[in-house]
Amino acid sequence: MASPTPPTTNVKWLPRYDDTDQRLLVKLVAVLTAGLGLGGVDIVTDSVTRNGSWVIIHAIQDTVIASVTYAGGTSTGSLAGQTLKAGDRVYGQFLSVTLTSGAAELYRATI
């Protein structure tokens, strides 16, 4: 018996934005996928400014933050000069991240 042939088209599911329950479900799935790194992860081990869209900064070794830019109006304060111990995570909507030292994973936003 021959194995089934996989479909050749990529069908994507699109939410109905007039359905509030469905919108909530889409947001929950986006948060879960970002937290699991399914949107992609960028590893930073130098002091070069990175620009993008991330939702988690995860220190994979003791890390000192030089600067962080948040998405407009989402957060206040500054992480500049803060030390994250290995394993620490900071959640938010980040547009740019610069490290002074250490190494971190930047989890990409999925929505």
FENURTA-V525236 format. One record per residue. N is the residue number from 1. RES is the residue in one small letter. D_FIRST is the distance of its C-alpha to the first C-alpha in whole Angstrom. Layout:
n;res;d_first
N;RES;D_FIRST
N;RES;D_FIRST
//
This chain:
n;res;d_first
1;m;0
2;a;4
3;s;7
4;p;9
5;t;12
6;p;15
7;p;18
8;t;21
9;t;24
10;n;26
11;v;27
12;k;30
13;w;32
14;l;35
15;p;38
16;r;40
17;y;44
18;d;45
19;d;44
20;t;46
21;d;43
22;q;40
23;r;43
24;l;43
25;l;40
26;v;39
27;k;42
28;l;41
29;v;38
30;a;39
31;v;42
32;l;39
33;t;37
34;a;40
35;g;41
36;l;38
37;g;38
38;l;35
39;g;37
40;g;38
41;v;41
42;d;44
43;i;45
44;v;49
45;t;51
46;d;54
47;s;57
48;v;55
49;t;55
50;r;52
51;n;51
52;g;48
53;s;47
54;w;47
55;v;47
56;i;47
57;i;49
58;h;48
59;a;50
60;i;49
61;q;52
62;d;55
63;t;56
64;v;59
65;i;58
66;a;61
67;s;60
68;v;57
69;t;57
70;y;56
71;a;55
72;g;58
73;g;59
74;t;56
75;s;58
76;t;62
77;g;63
78;s;62
79;l;60
80;a;62
81;g;64
82;q;61
83;t;60
84;l;56
85;k;56
86;a;52
87;g;50
88;d;52
89;r;50
90;v;52
91;y;51
92;g;52
93;q;51
94;f;52
95;l;52
96;s;54
97;v;54
98;t;56
99;l;57
100;t;60
101;s;58
102;g;55
103;a;51
104;a;49
105;e;46
106;l;46
107;y;43
108;r;43
109;a;43
110;t;40
111;i;42
//
